[in-house]
Amino acid sequence: MPHDVFVSYSSQDKAIADAACATLEGRRVRCWMAPRDLLPGAEYGEALVNAISACRVVVLVFSAHANQSPQVRREIERAVSKGKIIVPLRIQDVLPSGAMEYCLSNTHWLDALTPPMEAHLKRLADSVRALLGVQAKGEQSSGDRPVSPSHPELATYASLGPSDEPPDGQGAEPALTGCSTGDDGSQIAPILAAEEFLRTGSPWALRGMRVGQFGRMRTVEPSEIDAFVGFQKQVAEFVGTPRTGRPLSIAVFGPPGAGLRYGVSEAARSVAPVRRVFLDVTQFGQPGDLAEAFRQVRDLALQGDVPLVFFQDFDTPLSGEHLGWLRHFLCPMRDGRFREGVGDHPIGQAILVFLTGTSCSYAEFADRGGDSTGRAEFARVKGPEFLSLLHGHIDLKGPNPTASDDRRFVIRRALLLRAMFELMPAARGLFDSTRTLRIDEGVLRAMLRVAHYRHGARSMEAILRMCRLAGRSGFTVEDLPDRAQLEMHVDGENFLFLAARERFTSDPESENELVEELAGRIRESCRHQRESKSGAWADASPDVFGARWSVDAAADIPAKMRSIGCEVRPVPPGRAPLTPDITDEEIEFLARKEHERCCREWTRDGWCQGDRYDPILLVTPYLVEFERLPAAIQDFFRKTALDIPAGLAFCGWEIHRLQEPPCPTEQMIERLARLIHAQYVEIRKARGDGPVNDPTLVGFVDLPEDLRMTHRDQACAILRTLRQAGYVLSPIPKGQTPQVREFTRGEVELIARLEHDRWKWERRLQGWRYKAGEEDSPNKTTSHLVSYDHLPDPVKEYTRQKVRRIPPLMEKAGYELRKLATPGSSASND
């Protein structure tokens, strides 16, 4: 049976599981439950694995029984391994333990601890339906935040955009087809949201963003949403109040291929029954042609239709006169009449939409008269009068970046591409049964990240039509047209360069320069390791991990970062690189991934396994599983992974999570940064230090900007660490005392470990290295760049003291610590 949801539960919770299943299926969500849906004679384990693989969401009825159930644990482990969204419905006040805690540590809960259970099951159904994108036509969102998936790239609370289903467009209220706000403060990298939406088409991918849906057209640009909502209201009122006076006049601006006509058409048709009329002004030879066009509009109005008239390229010249057509639009816009022969005639009820051919925005069009000469010319062609008769305007950004800091262009592209794929008959075979688009990572990356589409959305559609998609069950790089054909619409070299692999940039020349610089840093790290190691390193030829290896390892950094849910980006001017929050487990994963890459290349080049390195016979002792490598070589791969953030920082790049926790306000960060510095100064002065021997013991405003940024980064890290420990901040209610004024011993130990991890990354970014013995500040060496367990007891206690000062620091800032319902650790609460 096809299904969307797999229900996992302990047999002792079957009554609630049955109720949850019935509630979901009553809301048209297809469920799979054992033993109900097991076919006679089917092998039990195989049937469960197949059911989990086929579902989109796993609903876990979580209780003490489920927590201890080996069967439930195996089901959840299978779901996590397959990247399924997990929705835990907690029916008892217990916390996950063991393997269950590992699987659910990044997943938020729906608590069903208090009666009535029916209310909790309704919330469950609303959340699951939102995740699946099956909101009913005309049905309002419940407003409940859906449970996040357990996939590390997507784990966050989020709220969704509008329904997947386009409105029917027959008299619906603008509020039903306008915008939906989903903003829990979470930060989702635009490229991650774009990739997810292009693949799935689900509003879940756009969580945390304000989404506007107008017919089949979606946008996440706030200015576009507001403009379309206003336009819909105008259209609804205009059509709902029959009149024969002035038409409704709207101007739409944007770069070529921005989808101006499509957006306006969808927005208007979703609120009123209009008849579209497309008129290309560039095809008019004289004003009489315009009169003929208006006569056709009048005829439609007399038939009872409401014409939606598009004047494409209304700003085209007339007989060589710049903006010469504007004066001929004034009478129809002002009086609702047009002149033909010796008389004038009423147009009737019509909506006039003026589409630009030369201006990317209303401001650009209106500013044509910037200087005195321009103002005089603009006035001569009746530009100001034309603007005064407009009832509104819409600016659309289109699929290309509009500025250097425009990061949402990839989402605009994803929205357009998804619509194009869904409307292309040749692409029908690319979708699976869940409407997921089977598209190669390289194709997806190139389509979303290519620097510029020469003709906007028209180029995107043209490239898709040039691809070999008919009869295909997946879209691969081999289906793309050749470079010469691509050059018509994009930089072909740039496009294919991106399609080949994950990159730092879309420019091959810049990429090569950066990779060479990073490779130099890797070779320098390798030299340091050789000087401090013996044994296996003594037997390793410099050629094993030499120049070619360092270049390949550097080029592979973007792909490695994506594999752990991170992305690399240039550091913005004026601040230091962010301190990464890469875990020890992720470092181990990166080390193994780099060894796997080396083994693939050695195998490809004809190398084989042997006891000694021999470049003549192409023999290497390292073509084995990671666990069989000598300890020194394993450590080399780990150290190479550890050095990635510092190497990137040296080159002006940084690492950030594609999925960040809720972002604190700038005011909160600034306040905490100042308090952190004040606390530091107070402690140091209590020891007898002063500005003479420590120039940082001054006021916050007197610090260099890089040190102020360090304190801000530390404030962000504290908040991130608190969340990992299961805490969030909220303002202290007036007249009340904070709920948590000190941490338990177990929490102190947990947060101290997390803080030490942060401190290690901060030191590595500053160029510090491990060396046994006393700390050497001039040479930036310290023996404390080790795991927390290997720290001397006095250093551990110093870190614990820093942690114990966090609650009073937050209280001083006006915030209290509140415990999350979901644990972030298994630390003891002694």
N, C-alpha and C positions, 0 to 999 in steps of 0.2 A: 504493500500500500504506500503511495507517495505521501510523505509527511514533511513537516517543517520543524517539529519539536520532538526531541527524545526526552522522556521523563525518567529520571533516575531517582530511586527511592529504596529505602529499606522495607522489607515485607511487613515489618511491624508498624509502618506509617502508611499502609496501603489505602486506608480510608481517606486520608488527606490527599494522597497522590491521585486517587480516583476523582476526588472533588476538583482538584486542580485541572486534571485532564478534561473533565466535563465542562468546566468553565471556559477553558481555552477552545475546545471544539464547539461550544455554543457561540463563540465569537469568530467562527470560521478559521480557526488555526488547527491544522492537521497535526495530530500527535501520534507517537509510537510508544507503547507501553508493553513491558513484559509482565505476565505471560499472555496478555490479551491478544497481542498482534503476532505471536509466534505461529508460524505455519506448522501444521501437523507433520512430524517427521523431520523438521529442520534441526540442524545442529545448533545447540543453544548459544555457544560462544561465538560462532560464525555469524549467527543472526544478529546478535548484539553489536558486533563490530560493524556489520553492514548497515545497521540502523543508525548507528552513531555517524558513520561516514556520510550517509545520505541526508542527515538533518542539517539545519542551519543554526539551531539554538538548542542547548541542553538545559532543561529545567531540573535543578537538584532540590529535592525536598530534604532539607538538612536538619538533622536531629542528632541526639546522642547515639541512637541506633545506626544512623547513616554514617556517622563519624567513625564507628567501630566496624562497619561492614566491609569486608574485603571485596565483595562484589561491587558495591557502590564505588569504592576507591578505584578499582580497575576501570570502571566505566568513565570516571572523571579523568583518570590518567589518559585513557584513549582519546577523550574529547579534547584535552589540552594538547596532546601530541598532534592532533589533526586541526588545531587552530579554531575550534568551535567556540562560539559565544556561550558562556556559562552564566545562568541566572540562578543563584542560590536563594531559595525561599526558606528562611530560617524559622522553624516552628518551635524550637526550644532554645533557651538562653545558654548555649554551649559554644565553645570556640573550636575550630578545627585543629587537629593535632597530627603529628607525623607527616606522612606523605600527603594527606588531605590538606594540611596547612600549606605545604609547598605549592600545591596546585591552585589553591584559592587565595593565596596571600595578596595578590594584586586585584582581587575581584570584590566589588561592592555588593551589598546584600539588600534583599527585600526582607525586612523583619515582619514576621507574623506571630508575634508573641502574645498579643492581647486580643480578646474577642471584640467584634465578631470576625470569624475566619472569612466570611463571604467578602468583606471589604478588602481584605488582603489579597484574596484571589482575584478580585476585580482589578486591583493595582497590578498584579502579576500579568493578567491578560492584556491590560493596556500597554505595559512595558514590552511584552513579547510582540504584540502586534506592531508597535512602533519600530522595534528592531527589525521586524520582517517587512515593514513598509506596506501593511495591509489595512491601513486606516480606511474606513468606509467613506464613500463619497458623501460630502456634506457633513461628516461627523467631526465634531470638535475634538482636538487632542485633550486628553485628560489632564495634562499638565504635570503628571508624575514623571520623575526622572527615571529613565530606564536603567536597568542594571548593565554594567559594562561587561565586555567580553574579557576572558582571561588572557587573551593574546597580549603579549607584553607591549606591542605597538598601539594597542587600542584600549588599554585598561584605564578607564576614567568614568566618572559620572558624566553624563551628557544628556542634553535634551535635543529633540529632533526637530527637523524642519517639517514642511507640510507633507501631506499624503502623496504617495506615488501616483495616484490616479488623477489625470487632468479633469478639471471641471467640465461639465457638459456645455457650458457657455450659453445657456438659455435663461437669462434673467437672474443669475445668481448674484447675491450681494457681494460688493467688493471685498468685504471683510473675509469672505470664505475663500477668495482666490488671491488674496494679497500676501502679506508677509507673516512668517512665524518666527518668533524669537526663541532661540535655544542658547542660553548663555549662562553656564555655571562657572564661568571664569577659567575653565580648562583651556590649555593652549595645545592645539593640534597643528603640527606643521602643515602648511598648505599643500605641499607636495604629497604628503601622506593622505590627506583628505581627498585630493584630486585623483590619486591612483585608486583609492578604494571606491570612490563614486563611479569612476569610469568602468571599473570591473563589475560592480554590483548594481549600480543605479539606485542604491538605497539611500534614503535621507539620513540614515545612521552615520554615513560617512561624513556628513556635514554637521555633525553634532558640535555644539558650542558656538555655532555661527548663526547669525540672523539670515534666514533663507526666505526669499520671495518666490512664489510660484504663481505664474500668470498664464493660465492655459497650460500648454506643454512647455513653456519657457520658464527656466529657473535662473535666478541671479543671487549672488551673495554680496553684491556691492550695495552698501547702505544708501548711497545717493540714488542709485537706479531703483531700488525698492521703493523709496519715498516718492520718486517721480512717477513710477508706474501706479502706485496706490492712488496718488492724486489724480492721475489721468483716468483711472478706472472710475473714480467717484464722479469726475466731470462727465464721462461718457454715460454712466448710469443715470445721472440727473438730466442730462441733455436729451437722451432717448426717452426717458420717462415723462418728460414735459413737452409734448408736441408743440412745435412752434414753426413759423414760416419766416422768422427774422434772420438774424446773423447766424452763420454756421459756426461750429466749434473749430478753432484753428490752433494747431499744435505744431511746433517745429522740433525736429529730432536731429541730433548731431552726434557724430562719432567718426572714427577713421574708416576707410574703405573696408568692407567685409566685416563690419561690427554687428551685423544682424539687425539693422535698424528696422527694416520692414517687418521681419519675422516677429520681433519683440512687440511692436505696436499692434500687429495683427492679433497675436495671441492674447494680449492684454485686453483689447477691445472686444474680441469675440467671446471672451469668457464672462462678460457682464452684459452683453447686449447682442441682439440679432442684427448684424450689420452685413452689408454687401461690399466687398472690397473692389476697388477700382484702381488700377495701376497706370499711371501716366508718366512717361519719360520725357521731361522737358527738353532734353537734348535733341529729341526727335521733332520738336516744334520748329518750324521755319519762320513763322510770323505770328503776331498776336491773334490773327483770325483762327489759328489752330487751337489756341487756348479757349476761344469762344465755342468752338465745336466740341471740345472736351467737356466744358461746363453744360452744354446742351444735353450730352449723354447723362451727366450727373443728375440734371433736372428730371429727365425722363424716368430714371430709377426712383427718384423721390416721389414723383407723381404716381408710381406704381405701389407706393406704400413702404418701400424699402428705405433704410437709412444708409446712404453710401458712405463708406470709409475710403476717402480719396487720397491716394498717395501721389504727391508730386515729386518724383525722383529727380535729384540734381536741380532743385528749384533755383539754385544760385549760379546756374550756368550763364555765360554771356548771351546776349541777344544782339545779333548783327555786329559782333565785335565789342559791344558795350558791356563792361563788367557789371554784373548784377542787374542787367538790363530788364529782366523779367519782373523784378520786384514791384514796380509801379503798376503792372497789369494785374497783380493779385489784390491790390488795395480795395478796389470797389467790391469784389466778391466777399472779401473778409469783413469789410466795414458795413456794407448794406445788404449782403446776401443776394446780390444781383450781378448779372454779367451783361455786357453789351455785345449785341450781334446785329450787324447792319445798322439801321438808323434807330433801333429801339433797344431797350434793356429788358431783361427777363429775370424773374425770381429763380434762385437755385433750388430752394426748398430746404428741408432739413437734411444737413450733410455735415460730415466731419472731415475737415481738410487737414492733411498731415504733410508737412513740408520736410523732405529728407535732403540733407546736405550732400554735396559732392566735393566740398573743398574745406570744410571746417570740422575740427575734431570736437569742438565744444561750443556752447552758446557764447561763452566769454570770448573765444577766439573770433567768432562771427561778429559779435557786437563791437569788438575792439578794432575793427578794420579802420575806424576813424581815429586812430591813436594820436596822430599829429594834426596840425591845422589843415594841411593839404588833404590828408585822409578823411578828416571830418567833413570837409567841404564836399569831397567826392561822394562820400557816403550819404550825405544829405541830398545831393543832387539826384541820386538814383532812388531816393525815398526810403533809404534804409531805416532811419528812426521811425517813420510812420509804419513801416512793416512790423517792426518790433513791438510797437505800441498796440497793434491789433491782435497779437498772439495771446491766447489764453493760457499758455504754458509752454514749457520746453522740457525735453528729456535728453540727457547726455549719456551715451553708452561708451564704455571703454574698449570693447572688442577683445579679441584673443591675444593681442600683443602687449608686452609691458608698456605702461604709460610713463614710468619713472624708474630710477635705479632702485628705489625701495619698494616697488610694486611686486609683492610676493604672491598676490592672489591671482595673477594672470593664469597660473596653472589650473586653478579651480574654474576660471571662466572657460578655459579650453576644455576641461573635462566635461563641463555641462554641455557645451556645444557638441563635442565628439560623441558623448553618450546618445544624445538626440539623433545625431546623424546615423550612428550604427543601428539604432532602433528603427529608423525609417528606411534604411537601405534593404531592398529585397535580397541583394546578393550576400548580405551579412547575416541572414537568418540562421545559417548553420553554425555561426560563431558562438551562439548562446546555448548554455546547457539548460536543464529542466528548471533550474532556479533563476533563470535569466542572468546568470553570471557570464560575463564576456570572457571567452578564452582568448587571451591576447598575450603574446610574448613580452617578457619584461623589457627587452630591448626596444621593441616597437612602441610600447607604452611610454617608455622613458623619452624616446626621440619625439614622439607626437606632443608630449607635454612640455618638454624642456628646450626644444629647438629655439634658437635665439629670436627668430622673426618669421612670421608668415607674410609673404610679399603682398598678398591680396586678402589678408584677414581670414574670415571664416570661409570665404570662397576657395581659398587655397587649401584649407583643411579638407573640405569636401572633395576638391579635385584630386588630392592625393589619395583619398580613400577610393575614389572611383577608378584611379589608375592601378590600384592594387588587385592582385588575383585572389578574390575572396569567394566567388561563386563556387558552391560545392565544397568549400573548405570547412573543417570542423575546428579550426584554430587559426589565428592570425600570427604568422611568424615573420622573421626578418626576410626570409626567402620570398615572401609574397610582395615585398615592396618593389616599386619601379626602380629602374637604374638611376644612377646619379644624374645623368643628363636630363631625364624627365623630371626628377625632383627639383632641379635647378630652376624650373619654371615658377616654383612656388616657395622654395626655401633655399637656404644655402645647402646644397647637396652634400658637400664634404662635412659640414657641421652636423647635419641630420644623421648621416651614416656613422659618423664618429660617436655620437651619443648612443646609437642603436647597438654598437659593438659591446659596450660594457659600462658599468657605473663610472662616472667621471667627477672630477673636481669642478670643472667648468665646461662650457659648451664650445670653447675655442681651442683648437688643437695646439696652437703655438703657446698660449698661456699655460695650457695643461702640461706641455712638455717642459717648460721652464720650471714650473712648480714641482713636478715630479723629480727633475734633476736636483733641485735644491733639497728636497726631502730625502732623496737617495744619499746625498752627501751627509746629511745628519745621521742616517741609518749606518753608513759606513763608519762615521766617527764613533757612534755607540758601539759598533762591532769592535773597533780598535780598542776602546776602553775595556771591553769585556775580555779580549785576548790578553791584554796586559795584566789582568787580575785573575786569570784562570789558568789551569794546567790540565793534565789528564787528557780528556777527550779533545780539548782545544789544541793541545800540543800535536795531536795526530791529524787535525783538520787542516787541509790546505787552504790558503787564502782564497783559492778559486771557488771553493764550495759555496761560500757566502760572500762572493765578491761583487764587482761592479754591476754585472747583469742582474744578479739576484736582488741587489738593493734597489735598482730601478723598478724591477717587476713588483717588489714588495711595496714600494711607495705608490705605484700606480694602482695597487689593489686596495689601498686604504679606504677609499669611499665605499667599496663593496663590503669590506669588513665592518665598517661602521654601520651600514644599513642592516647587516646581519644581526646586530645587537640593538636595533631600534634607535640608532643615532644617525646624525648627518653632519657633514663638515661644511663650514661656511667661512667667508672672510670675517675677520674681526672688525666691527664698525669703527670708524675713526674716533679717537678720543677716549678709548677705554681699553682695559687689559682683557685678555682672553678669559672666557668663563672657566671656572674650575669644573672639570668633568666629574660625573658621579658614576663612573664605570666601576662595577663590582669586581671582586676577586674571581668570582665564577665566570664573568665575562672575559676577564683577562686570560683565564685558562682556555676558554672557548676560542679566543682570538689566536692564542699560541698554537692550538691544535689546527685551526683553520689555515694558518700560514704554513704549517708543516704539510698539511694536505695539498696546498697549492704547489709547494716545492716538489712533492712526490709526483703530482700530475705532470709537471714540466719535465722532471727527470725522466719519467716513463715516456713522455712524448718524444724526448730527444734521444731515446735509445739507451738510457742508463739502466744498469741492473744492480741488484743487491750483492754486496761482497763484504769481506772483513776489513779491507783497507781501501782508502780513497785512491783511485787510479784514473786520472783524466785521459790517459791514452786508451785504456780498455773500457772506459765509461763505466766504472764501478764505483759505488758509494756505499758506505756502511749505514747510511741514514734513510734508505728506502725501505723503512719498516714502520709498524704501528708506532704511534707516539709513545706508548708505554714502554716500548722496547728500546727507545733511544737512551743513550748515556745521560745521566742526570745533568751533566754540564750543558749538553745540547738542548735538553728540555728547558733548562733555565735560560739558555740563550733565546729561545723562541718566546718565553714569557717576558724576558727583559725587553725584547724587541717590541712586544705589544705594549708594555708599560711606557716605552719611550715615544709612542705615537703622539699623544697629546702635546708633549713638550716640543717635538719636532714640528708639529703643525703650528704651535704658538710662535716658534722662532720664525716661521714663514708668514706670520700674520693671519693664521687660520685658527679656528676653534671647533670644538665638538659640542653639539647640543642634542638633547633628546627630541626625537620626532613627536613624542607624546610627553608633555610636561604636566605636572599637577596644577591645580588651580593657582593662578598667578596673583600674588599680592599686589596691592597698589603701590605706585611709586612713593606716595606719602608714607606708607608703612615702612617700606624699605629704607627710605631716607631717615626716618625717625629711629629705626633700629640701628642703622649704621652709626649714627651720631652717639647713641647710647653705648654701643659696643666700644667705640673709641674712648668715650668718657670713662667707662669702666676700666679699660686698659690703662689709661693715664692714671687713674686713681690707685690701681694696684701697684704700678711701677713707682709712683711717687711715695707710696707707703713703704717701699723697699729702700728709699733714699735716692732714687734716680731722679734726674731732671733733664731739661732741654739741652744742657751742656754736653752730657754724655749720651743722650738719646734725642736727636732732633725731631722725633715723631711725637714727643710729649708736649704737644701744642694743641690749640683748639682745632676742631674738625675743619673749619673753613680755612685754616692756615696750612692744612696738609696739602701736599702735591695731589693733583687730580688722580694719579694712578693709585695712590694710597687710599684716597676716598673711595675709588672704585673697588679696591680690595675689601674695604669694610662693607660696601654694599653687596658684594659677592658673598661675603661671609654671612650677612643677614639673610640673603636668599638661601644659602646653604643650611643655616639653622632651621629655617622654616621647612625646607625639604627634609632635613633629618628628623624634625619633630613629626612630620607626616609619616615617615617610615616607621617611627616608633609608635604610631597610632594616635597622634594628637593633631588638632587643628586650633587655630587662633580665632577668637571672637572678642569684640569690644566688651569690656567689663560693664555690666549694667549699672546705672547710676545708683549709688547708695549701697551697693553690694560688694562683697569680697570675692576674689577669684575662687573657682571650684578647686583648682589644683595649685597649691603653693609650694610643693616640693615633689620630687620624683621618688619612687620607691628605689630600693637598692638594685633590683633587677633592671629597672628602666635607666638608672644612672649608668650601669654597666653597658647596656645596649647602646645608648646614645653616645657614650664615650668611645665605643668602638667605631660608630659611624663618624664621629667627629675626627677621630684619628685618621680614618680613611680619607676624609676631606682634606685634612692637613697634609697628608702625604702627597695628594695630587697637587695641592697648592705649591708645595716645595718643589715637586718635579717640574712644574711649569716655570718656576723661577730658576731652574737650572741646577738644583741641588742633586747630589748623588750620594749613594750609600758608601760609607767607609767606616770600618770599625775604629773605635777610639773616641777621643773628645771631638766635639763639634768644632769645625773650622769654617767660620763665617766667610773670611776672604776667599777661600777656595770652594765654598759652598759644598762641604761634605758633612755628613751626619750619620751617626749609627742608629738613628731613630726611624729611618725609612724601612721599617720592618712591620710585620703584622702586630696587632695590638697585644697578642699573647706573648710576644717576644720582647716587649718593652720592659725596661727596668721598673720596679714598683714605684719609685718616686715620680717617674714620668706618667705612669698610669694614674697616680693619685692627682697629679697636676691636671690631667685631662678631666678626671672626675669632678674636680673643683670647678672647672669651666662649665661643666654640665649643670652642676648644682646652682650655678648663678643664673641659669636661663629663666626659671620661673620669676624671680624678683625683677630680672631685666624686662621681661614681658609685662609684668605688672606696672613697672615704672613707665612703660610705653603706652599703658592704657589697655592692655590685652590680657585675656586669661586663656589658659590651656584647657581644651575640652577633649575628652577621650572619644575617639571614633568608635562606632559599633563594631568595626572590623579590625582585628589586630594586625599590626604590622610586624610582629615578631613573636617569638615564643619565649621571650625573656621571663624569668621568674619574677613574681611580684612580692618577693619577701618583704 
